[in-house]
Amino acid sequence: MLDEDITEQQADIVALLLHHTQTPLTGSVHIRGILPAPASAPSVCVVLGPPNGSVDEPDQMVGYEIPLNVDDYYLTGRDIAGILRTICTDNDRYPSSHVSDLMGIPLITVHHPLSVDLSAPTPEDNVYTILRTLVWPWREERLDPLLLGFLFRSADRLRLYLASSKVPEGVVAVDTRPSGALTALLPALPSLITETYRYAEPDPCCVRLVDLTDW
């Protein structure tokens, strides 16, 4: 079962960082994935890599797992961006606290994110915030399905992580082809994620994986 507060926080973080799939977070580093928080330990995992990086080239990728709540302070998308920019540009001062593996990607856990000196938002960040707020103003009713994350699996395979009333037990992931018929696919998602013959083996970040790459 998804925690509503954590779900909304995760969705807000994704929305604020989404443009860094196209715009560098720092230097030539782009965001290539944002993975949803596990129910047991709410955190966000941001996968960084080169502009066209994907999971099929894991040696070019690195994931940073950051707690969402530290000492009753809830991190925002801007906090996450500031932490990652600082860590990426000052590895000697902020060494990796723990390295593990997630779907073949090296995963670094940032245990004390509030001890990191946050890099300031860039002018592009501020412009994006203004434009995004005007295009997608805050709404009381939550979207369904709601985007909680994504991961570039290959050049033409994008995995979406969603919260949906159709899957109340947890996060549902959907594999799509960006070159496919997305205009028709997206409106059909609520019904497609319930079609059992499309189910595949889920990854550690979801309870259900739906393969829509042939849709």
GIMO-V206113 format. One record per residue. PHI is phi in degrees with one decimal (none if undefined). PSI is psi in degrees with one decimal (NA if undefined). Layout:
PHI & PSI
PHI & PSI
This chain:
none & 133.1
-81.1 & 140.2
-81.3 & 123.1
-61.8 & -42.0
-65.4 & -44.7
-65.6 & -39.1
-59.8 & -46.8
-67.0 & -38.0
-63.9 & -43.6
-60.9 & -45.4
-63.1 & -39.8
-63.0 & -41.3
-63.6 & -44.8
-58.9 & -46.0
-61.5 & -38.3
-76.6 & -23.5
-104.4 & -4.5
-56.6 & -35.8
-67.5 & -14.8
-80.0 & 4.4
-72.7 & -25.4
-111.5 & -33.2
-104.2 & 131.6
-57.3 & 140.8
-71.7 & -43.6
-160.8 & 139.1
57.1 & -122.0
-107.1 & 14.2
-87.8 & 126.6
-116.4 & 160.2
-83.6 & 124.9
-113.4 & 0.9
-178.2 & 148.8
-134.2 & 116.8
-102.6 & 141.6
-69.3 & 157.1
-71.5 & 133.5
-70.1 & 145.9
-64.0 & -31.4
-73.0 & -29.8
-148.4 & 86.0
-53.5 & 117.8
-155.3 & 169.1
-121.8 & 137.9
-113.7 & 117.4
-107.0 & 124.1
-98.3 & 124.9
-112.3 & 151.8
-175.6 & -171.0
-71.6 & 170.9
-52.0 & -36.2
-113.4 & 23.4
-67.6 & 150.0
-152.7 & 171.5
-65.0 & -24.8
-72.6 & -3.2
-129.7 & 67.9
-64.9 & -22.0
-67.7 & -15.5
-95.6 & -1.5
-115.8 & 154.5
-149.0 & 139.0
-108.7 & 143.0
-119.5 & 120.3
-98.4 & 122.9
-127.0 & 128.7
-59.5 & 144.6
-84.3 & -24.6
-131.6 & 118.5
-127.2 & 116.3
52.2 & 46.6
66.8 & 14.1
-105.3 & 126.7
-95.0 & 118.1
-68.7 & 144.5
-105.0 & 174.0
-59.5 & -38.1
-66.4 & -38.8
-60.7 & -46.6
-60.5 & -46.0
-61.3 & -43.6
-64.3 & -39.9
-64.2 & -47.1
-66.5 & -39.5
-61.8 & -43.1
-65.5 & -46.3
-63.4 & -41.1
-66.2 & -30.6
-99.3 & -5.6
-143.4 & 61.4
-63.5 & -30.4
-68.4 & -36.2
-79.7 & -30.7
-122.6 & 74.6
-67.6 & 159.2
-61.9 & 128.8
-84.7 & -25.3
-165.5 & 134.6
-120.1 & 126.6
-133.5 & -154.0
-139.4 & 137.3
-136.8 & 109.9
54.1 & 37.6
86.3 & -5.5
-96.3 & 130.0
-59.3 & 132.1
-120.6 & 122.4
-107.2 & 127.0
-93.3 & 126.4
-99.1 & 97.4
-74.9 & -29.1
-127.1 & 69.2
-63.7 & -28.7
-73.9 & -10.8
-85.2 & -7.2
-85.7 & 131.9
-72.6 & 112.7
-68.0 & 132.7
-72.1 & 142.8
-69.8 & 150.1
-59.8 & 146.7
-84.3 & 162.7
-55.5 & -36.3
-64.0 & -37.6
-59.6 & -46.1
-65.9 & -40.1
-63.7 & -44.3
-61.1 & -40.2
-61.1 & -43.5
-62.9 & -50.4
-65.3 & -41.8
-63.1 & -40.4
-63.9 & -35.9
-73.1 & -37.7
-79.5 & -40.6
-122.8 & 75.1
-64.9 & 158.5
-60.6 & 140.0
-134.9 & 142.6
-71.3 & -35.5
-82.9 & 126.2
-74.9 & 142.1
-65.8 & 149.8
-144.5 & 109.5
-76.4 & 157.9
-114.0 & 130.0
-74.6 & 120.3
-107.8 & -12.1
173.4 & -179.7
-162.9 & 163.7
-154.7 & 127.9
-77.1 & 107.5
-82.6 & -36.2
-159.0 & -173.8
-60.3 & -31.1
-132.7 & 39.7
-143.2 & 112.0
-117.3 & 124.2
-96.6 & 126.3
-104.3 & 139.2
-110.9 & 125.0
-129.5 & 149.5
-103.5 & 129.0
-141.9 & 142.0
-65.1 & -17.9
-75.5 & -18.3
-130.9 & 72.8
-67.8 & -17.3
-76.5 & -11.9
162.8 & -163.8
-73.2 & 135.6
-110.6 & 132.5
-105.8 & 146.6
-132.9 & 123.5
-89.2 & 127.2
-129.6 & 163.7
-108.2 & 113.7
-56.3 & -24.5
-85.5 & -2.0
-84.4 & -165.2
-84.6 & 70.5
-68.2 & -31.8
-59.4 & -37.8
-84.4 & -32.2
-67.1 & -47.6
-60.5 & -44.6
-65.0 & -23.5
-89.0 & -5.4
-52.2 & -46.4
-55.4 & -34.7
-86.9 & -35.1
-65.2 & -33.0
-73.0 & -4.3
-102.9 & -0.9
-83.6 & 105.1
-62.0 & -30.0
-70.5 & -10.4
-93.2 & -3.1
-69.0 & 143.6
-129.6 & 177.8
-67.0 & 121.3
-70.8 & 156.1
-92.7 & 177.9
-64.7 & -11.7
-101.6 & 5.3
-146.0 & 163.9
-100.2 & -14.2
-148.4 & 136.2
-120.5 & 128.2
-116.6 & 124.8
-93.5 & 109.3
-114.7 & 21.7
-70.9 & -17.8
-103.9 & 10.8
-83.3 & NA
